[in-house]
Amino acid sequence: ITRVHFKLIEKSDAVLVLNHKKNNLPGYIGTATLMELGLAHYLNKKIFLLNEPPRPQEARWAHEVRILQPKIINGNLARIK
């Protein structure tokens, strides 16, 4: 499944992460998605987050997500360009 997702990212112009609340954490991003974000960044793909990610104090991985400089669209799909 991971290889299939990586191929889809390679063929795409952008990645949209649907980071809804999970496990009582708003803006949750799972480990597989974090790997996909790293690949998208490496391939110079646009990265969009549906919602604001948590603060680094709330999730250890949040700092790495912010380093990738995703565009946070706050639920507004019209902001994808």
N, C-alpha and C positions, 0 to 999 in steps of 0.2 A: 504494500500500500504506500509506503514512504517513497519508493522509487517512482510510482505512478504520480504521486502528488508533486514530486520534484520535477518530473517531465512536464506536467501541466503548468507549473510556475515558469519553467524555462520558455514555454510557448506563449505565455501571457504578457500583457503590457503592464499589469498591476496585480496587486494582491489586496483583497479586502478581508480583514479579520473581524468576525462577528463576536466580539469579546463582551458577551453578556455577563451578568452576575452569576457566579457559581461558587458553591461552598462558602456562601456569605461574603464573598469578595467581589465587589463591583469591578468590572473591566477585566475579569479573569482571562488569562492566556495560558493554555496548557503547554507542556514541554514539546509535543510534536509540532504545535503551531509555532513555538519559538524557534525550532529548527528550520521550519519553512520560512520564517521571517529572515533568518540569517542567510538562507540561500537567496531569497528575493533581493536582499540588500547587496549581496555579492554580485548578483547578476544585473544590478542597477535597475531593478524594477521599482515602480512606484508602490508605496506601502500606505494603505489606509486602515485606520482603526475605527470601528463603528462608535465606540465609546472611549472615554478617557481611561487610560490604564491606571492601576492603583499607584500610590506613592511607593517609593523604594522601602519605606518603613513598614509597609503593609505586605509587600511581596519581594523576595530577594531578587527575582528576575526583572522587576520593573525598571531598574536602572538600565539593563541591557536593551530593553525595548525602546526606551527613550533615546539611547545612543543612536539607534537606527533612524531617528528623526521621521517617524511616520506622520502622515497628515491625519489628524483626529477630526472626524466629521460630525461627531456628537449626534448621531442618528439621522443626519440629513444627507440622504444619498445624492442629492443634487450637487453636493460639494465634491463629488468624484469627477475629476477632470484630468 
